[in-house]
Amino acid sequence: MAKRLDLKDVNIYYGDFHAVADVGLSVPPRSITAFIGPSGCGKSTVLRSLNRMHEVTPGARVDGAILLDGEDIYAPQIDPVGVRRTIGMVFQRPNPFPTMSIRDNVVAGLKLQGVRGKARLDEVAERSLRGANLWTEVKDRLDKPGGGLSGGQQQRLCIARAIAVSPDVLLMDEPCSALDPISTLAIEDLMQELKKDYTIVIVTHNMQQAARVSDQTAFFNLEATGKPGKLIEIDDTEKMFSNPNKQATEDYISGRFG
C-alpha cells in the first residue's frame, strides 16, 4: 500500500563532511516526485537516505526526521533491513543477478524472507513481471539467465524484483540513464502504471523526463564547492517548469547552468 514520505530538517553527513543541509519536503502517496539538480548537489544522497541505503558508507549519518506515514524510519527500534523492504530501490544501471534465472531474480527477496513454496513463488514472479510490463517478453524463458536480457529488459526485471516484496515506496536513481530512447519510454510508461499502487521518487538528470513523468519536482543546488547541497524549491511539476519561484531554478531548467 502506497504511503506518504515526509522529510523534516534533514541534514546528511559523511563523517565530517556535511553533504546535504536542511531538507524539508513531502511526497504524497500514489505520486511521482522527481529530484533534479546539477551533479554533486546531493539529490542521490537524499534519495538513498530515504531507505537508509547511504548507511552502507562508513561514517554516514542523518540528522532530522524522515517519516513514513508518520513513523520515523531512523528511530532506534527500526530495523534498516525492514526499511529497505518497505522502501524498494532501482539503481542507475540494471543489476540483475546475471547467472540466476529470470524467475529466481524476481523472487530473490522473497526467498531471503524464507518463502519457499513453489506455487507462491511462481505466482509472485508472474504478478511482478506483469507489473513490470515484462511478462509477455519472458514468459517462455523464465529459466534462462537474467543477464541474457537486453538493457531495457534487465531494468524492468530489476523493477519486478523490487515490487515482488510488496514495498510501499519505490526509489529510482536515474533508472533510464543507461538505456536507449525506446527502453526509456517503456520505463516512463511503466512508472505511470506503477504510481497507481506505489509512491515513487526518482532522481533524473533529464529535464524532459522530469517534466513528462513527475507530479512534483524538487530542485537541489550547490552554493559552492565544499558547501552542502540544498533543496531550493519543490512544487507541482507544471509550475516548476513554467513559472518557478526561484531564479536559480529557472536558470537550471532553462540550461543557463548545470
PLY file of the C-alpha trace (Angstrom):
ply
format ascii 1.0
element vertex 258
property float x
property float y
property float z
element edge 257
property int vertex1
property int vertex2
end_header
0.00 0.00 0.00
1.41 3.37 -1.04
2.50 5.58 1.84
3.45 9.21 2.39
7.02 10.36 3.00
7.87 13.48 4.98
11.36 14.93 5.47
11.83 17.43 8.28
15.07 19.40 8.77
17.12 16.59 7.23
20.90 17.02 7.28
23.13 14.28 5.88
26.79 13.77 6.73
29.61 11.52 5.57
31.97 11.68 8.53
32.78 15.37 8.98
31.55 16.29 5.50
28.14 17.98 5.51
26.66 16.66 2.24
23.08 17.99 2.37
21.57 20.70 4.59
18.11 21.47 5.93
15.87 19.48 3.56
12.14 19.62 4.20
9.62 18.16 1.75
6.62 15.84 1.47
5.94 13.09 -1.05
2.23 12.23 -1.34
1.16 8.60 -1.80
0.50 7.37 -5.35
2.52 10.11 -6.97
5.86 10.58 -8.72
8.32 13.11 -7.31
11.42 13.95 -9.36
14.67 15.20 -7.83
16.64 17.38 -10.28
19.80 19.46 -9.98
23.46 19.59 -11.06
25.93 16.82 -10.26
27.11 16.79 -6.66
24.15 18.71 -5.26
23.01 15.84 -3.03
19.89 14.59 -4.78
21.05 10.95 -4.92
22.29 11.23 -1.32
18.81 12.35 -0.23
17.23 9.55 -2.27
19.49 6.93 -0.66
18.71 8.30 2.79
15.01 7.55 2.20
15.62 3.83 2.68
18.85 4.06 4.68
20.97 2.82 1.76
23.52 5.60 2.35
24.36 3.91 5.66
26.38 1.28 3.82
29.01 4.06 3.55
31.04 4.10 6.80
30.54 7.27 8.84
27.30 8.28 7.12
24.54 9.67 9.31
21.28 11.60 9.14
20.01 14.29 11.49
16.37 15.34 11.41
13.37 13.13 10.70
12.30 11.01 7.72
8.76 9.81 8.32
6.89 7.04 6.52
3.21 7.61 7.25
4.30 9.42 10.43
6.78 6.78 11.64
10.44 7.80 11.84
12.45 5.28 9.80
15.56 6.26 11.80
14.04 5.56 15.21
16.32 3.30 17.34
13.93 0.33 17.26
13.56 0.36 13.46
15.43 -2.35 11.53
17.19 -0.91 8.42
16.61 -4.17 6.52
12.88 -3.84 7.13
13.02 -0.24 5.89
14.66 -1.37 2.64
11.98 -4.00 2.17
9.25 -1.38 2.64
11.04 1.24 0.52
12.46 -0.52 -2.55
15.19 0.83 -4.82
16.07 0.59 -8.51
19.58 1.69 -9.41
21.11 3.61 -12.29
22.47 0.58 -14.11
20.43 -2.61 -14.35
21.85 -5.03 -11.79
20.15 -8.41 -12.17
21.95 -11.43 -10.77
23.44 -12.42 -14.16
23.70 -16.19 -13.74
20.40 -16.54 -11.85
17.27 -17.36 -13.84
14.74 -14.66 -14.67
12.25 -16.25 -12.26
14.79 -16.53 -9.44
15.87 -12.91 -9.98
12.32 -11.74 -9.34
11.72 -13.80 -6.20
15.21 -13.46 -4.66
13.91 -11.09 -1.98
11.06 -13.41 -1.04
13.47 -16.33 -0.71
15.62 -14.24 1.62
12.49 -13.75 3.73
12.08 -17.53 3.94
9.28 -18.02 1.39
9.79 -21.47 -0.12
6.50 -22.70 -1.67
6.93 -23.09 -5.45
3.32 -22.18 -6.23
3.57 -18.98 -4.18
6.93 -18.02 -5.74
5.64 -18.70 -9.27
2.53 -16.62 -8.61
4.56 -13.67 -7.31
7.03 -13.96 -10.19
4.25 -13.78 -12.77
2.42 -10.95 -11.00
5.61 -8.91 -10.61
6.73 -9.46 -14.21
3.27 -8.42 -15.39
3.52 -5.39 -13.13
6.84 -4.50 -14.76
5.38 -4.98 -18.28
7.84 -7.78 -18.94
5.78 -10.98 -18.69
4.85 -11.37 -22.36
8.51 -10.94 -23.38
9.98 -13.51 -20.97
7.20 -15.97 -20.05
8.67 -18.70 -22.29
12.22 -18.35 -20.93
11.80 -17.89 -17.19
14.56 -20.44 -16.54
17.11 -18.59 -18.70
19.68 -16.28 -17.03
18.58 -12.72 -16.31
21.88 -11.46 -17.70
20.79 -12.55 -21.19
18.11 -9.86 -21.44
18.57 -6.50 -23.16
19.43 -3.47 -21.05
15.86 -2.18 -21.01
14.52 -5.62 -20.15
17.10 -6.00 -17.38
15.98 -2.70 -15.83
12.33 -3.84 -15.93
13.46 -7.13 -14.38
15.04 -5.12 -11.54
11.76 -3.24 -11.11
9.90 -6.58 -10.98
12.37 -7.73 -8.31
11.75 -4.54 -6.33
7.95 -4.82 -6.39
7.91 -8.58 -5.68
8.34 -7.94 -1.94
5.32 -5.55 -1.96
7.01 -2.29 -0.94
5.10 0.90 -0.13
7.58 3.22 -1.86
9.82 2.81 -4.93
13.01 4.84 -5.27
14.64 5.09 -8.71
18.13 6.55 -9.07
18.43 7.66 -12.71
16.73 4.45 -13.88
16.97 5.33 -17.59
20.43 6.89 -17.86
21.97 3.69 -19.26
19.06 2.95 -21.64
18.24 3.79 -25.24
15.24 6.08 -26.03
12.79 3.24 -26.72
13.66 1.45 -23.46
13.45 4.80 -21.65
9.92 5.33 -22.96
8.95 1.84 -21.76
10.23 2.62 -18.25
8.45 6.01 -18.22
5.17 4.36 -19.26
5.72 1.77 -16.55
6.20 4.49 -13.92
2.77 5.90 -14.77
1.25 2.46 -14.24
3.16 1.81 -11.01
2.13 5.08 -9.36
-1.40 3.70 -9.08
-0.05 1.37 -6.38
3.21 2.92 -5.18
4.72 6.19 -4.03
7.63 6.86 -6.42
10.66 9.12 -6.07
13.12 9.40 -8.97
16.43 11.15 -9.47
16.97 12.26 -13.06
19.38 14.47 -14.99
16.89 14.51 -17.86
14.74 17.64 -17.62
12.32 16.34 -20.24
11.88 13.13 -18.29
11.09 15.00 -15.08
8.57 17.14 -16.97
6.96 14.08 -18.59
6.61 11.69 -15.68
6.50 13.53 -12.37
3.66 15.14 -10.44
6.02 17.34 -8.42
9.65 18.30 -8.88
12.28 19.18 -6.28
15.29 21.23 -7.39
18.55 20.81 -5.45
21.60 23.01 -5.87
25.11 23.56 -4.55
26.11 27.06 -3.44
29.83 26.38 -3.77
32.32 23.51 -3.79
32.66 22.11 -0.28
29.30 23.54 0.81
26.33 21.24 1.46
23.68 20.73 -1.19
20.30 22.34 -0.52
16.72 21.98 -1.61
16.00 25.23 -3.45
12.31 24.65 -4.10
9.67 21.99 -4.65
6.37 22.47 -6.43
3.94 20.95 -8.92
5.98 19.95 -11.96
3.95 22.05 -14.37
4.58 25.19 -12.28
8.26 24.38 -11.74
8.84 24.15 -15.49
6.67 27.11 -16.48
6.97 29.59 -13.62
9.40 28.60 -10.83
9.63 30.79 -7.74
13.42 31.00 -7.63
15.77 32.43 -10.25
18.26 29.59 -9.68
15.58 27.06 -10.63
14.73 28.93 -13.82
18.43 29.22 -14.72
18.93 25.47 -14.28
15.78 24.37 -16.11
16.46 26.79 -18.99
20.01 25.46 -19.33
21.86 28.60 -18.22
23.95 26.48 -15.85
24.35 22.90 -14.65
0 1
1 2
2 3
3 4
4 5
5 6
6 7
7 8
8 9
9 10
10 11
11 12
12 13
13 14
14 15
15 16
16 17
17 18
18 19
19 20
20 21
21 22
22 23
23 24
24 25
25 26
26 27
27 28
28 29
29 30
30 31
31 32
32 33
33 34
34 35
35 36
36 37
37 38
38 39
39 40
40 41
41 42
42 43
43 44
44 45
45 46
46 47
47 48
48 49
49 50
50 51
51 52
52 53
53 54
54 55
55 56
56 57
57 58
58 59
59 60
60 61
61 62
62 63
63 64
64 65
65 66
66 67
67 68
68 69
69 70
70 71
71 72
72 73
73 74
74 75
75 76
76 77
77 78
78 79
79 80
80 81
81 82
82 83
83 84
84 85
85 86
86 87
87 88
88 89
89 90
90 91
91 92
92 93
93 94
94 95
95 96
96 97
97 98
98 99
99 100
100 101
101 102
102 103
103 104
104 105
105 106
106 107
107 108
108 109
109 110
110 111
111 112
112 113
113 114
114 115
115 116
116 117
117 118
118 119
119 120
120 121
121 122
122 123
123 124
124 125
125 126
126 127
127 128
128 129
129 130
130 131
131 132
132 133
133 134
134 135
135 136
136 137
137 138
138 139
139 140
140 141
141 142
142 143
143 144
144 145
145 146
146 147
147 148
148 149
149 150
150 151
151 152
152 153
153 154
154 155
155 156
156 157
157 158
158 159
159 160
160 161
161 162
162 163
163 164
164 165
165 166
166 167
167 168
168 169
169 170
170 171
171 172
172 173
173 174
174 175
175 176
176 177
177 178
178 179
179 180
180 181
181 182
182 183
183 184
184 185
185 186
186 187
187 188
188 189
189 190
190 191
191 192
192 193
193 194
194 195
195 196
196 197
197 198
198 199
199 200
200 201
201 202
202 203
203 204
204 205
205 206
206 207
207 208
208 209
209 210
210 211
211 212
212 213
213 214
214 215
215 216
216 217
217 218
218 219
219 220
220 221
221 222
222 223
223 224
224 225
225 226
226 227
227 228
228 229
229 230
230 231
231 232
232 233
233 234
234 235
235 236
236 237
237 238
238 239
239 240
240 241
241 242
242 243
243 244
244 245
245 246
246 247
247 248
248 249
249 250
250 251
251 252
252 253
253 254
254 255
255 256
256 257
